[in-house]
Amino acid sequence: EATKTLPKVKGYVICPKCGNDEAYYWLLQTRRSDEPPTRFYRCTKCNHVWREYE
């Protein structure tokens, strides 16, 4: 699965769906180019995806 090649964080984020503290993440420019990118997370336990704006 391609997700397993993404960087992973542990203890930095908490999945809002299941409470797991480990997730894969990636950055995507979803707004104007002069604003910081959006960080997306995918839970390693339940596969829930959520985002965080920097």
Secondary structure as GFF3:
##gff-version 3
##sequence-region A 1 54
A	DSSP	three_ten_helix	2	5	.	.	.	ID=ss1
A	DSSP	beta_strand	8	10	.	.	.	ID=ss2
A	DSSP	beta_strand	22	28	.	.	.	ID=ss3
A	DSSP	beta_strand	38	43	.	.	.	ID=ss4
A	DSSP	beta_strand	49	53	.	.	.	ID=ss5
###
